[in-house]
Amino acid sequence: MVKTIQDYRVKRKLAPLKLTETKRLRTTACEMARKADLSVTQIDPSLVETGVYAKNSTTQFISFTVIQPNDLPSSIRHITGEPHIKEFSIGACQGKNAYYVTTIFYMESLSR
């Protein structure tokens, strides 16, 4: 899925996104897969085990399911194609009938 997102950006002449590792997202995706439900407790990005986040950035969380791991839903294609998105984190887990994926996209502050 990471490669698919990066390839989508490159095809649109946008720089690849910085990938920030977050173990919590995989845990969340596996929780969704076990429950076969996209409903999970909201993740506070300040509690995600990664580096330091810029205080002037905003985040967008998107969770979804796909049958094939390289299929991008329209919501992911839309946000991935936005030039102000610079970084993302992703977690995925295979469920019984689908892959469960949760993402965080980090945007540059538009008020700069």
N, C-alpha and C positions, 0 to 999 in steps of 0.2 A: 504494500500500500504506500509506503514511503516513496519508493521509486516512481510509482504512478503519479503521485502528487508532484514530485519534482519534475518529471517529464512533462506534465500538463503545463507547469509554469514556463519551462524552457520553450515549449511550442508556442507560447504566447509572448515570447521575447521578454520574459521577466526573469530576474535572478532567482536561482534556487533558494528555498527557505532554509534557515538555520534550524537544524533538528535539535531540540532540547530533550534529553532523556528524562523520563518520569516513570518510575516504577509504579507509582500509585495508579496511573492510567491503565496499565495492564491488569492490575488487581480489580479495578472498577469494571473493565471490559469482561473479565472472567466472572465477576459477580453477576453482570447482566446476562451472560451466556448461561450460567447455572440456573438463573431464574427465568430465562427466556423472556426477559422484559427489559426495556430500555430505561425504566424508572430506577434511578439510584439517588443516593444522597448527593446533593450538589457539592462539588469539589471547590475548596477555597484555594486559588492558585498560590497564595502565600504559604500554604501548608504543604504544597507538593514538593517532594524531595529533589530539588534541582538547585541551580545556582541562584544568583540574585537577579531579580526582575527589575527592569527600569520602572521607576515610579510614575513616569509619564506615559506608560503604555496601557492599553486596554486589552482585555481578553475576550474571546468568544469560544464557548464550549459547544461542540456538536457531537451527539452520539447517534449512531445509526447501525443498521445491519445490512449486509450484502451477502449474496450467494457466492460470488466469486471474489476473492480478496483484492483483485485489481480493478474492480468496478468502482467508479466514483459516483456517488449520488449527486444530484443537481446542486444541493446545498454546499457540498464540498467543492464541486467544480466552480461554483460562484465565488466562494470566499478565497479559494486558491488562486483565482485569476485576479484578485484585487492587488494592485501595486503597493498599497500601504501595509500589507501583511508581510512581515519580515522573518517570522520564526514560528515554529509549531512543535507540539508534542503529540504523541499518539500512543495508544494502547489498543491491542486487539486480542481477541480470544475466539477460538472456534467453538461454536455451540453445536447443538444437535443437527440443526437444519440451516444454519447461517453463521457468518462471522459477525461478532459483535465488536464494534469499534467506538472508541471515544477519543476525541481530539480537543486540543486547546490551540487556538490561533492567537498569536500576539501581534497587535497592530501598533504601528507608530502613532503617536499622538497627533491628531489632525490639527491641534491648536498651536503647533510649534511656529 
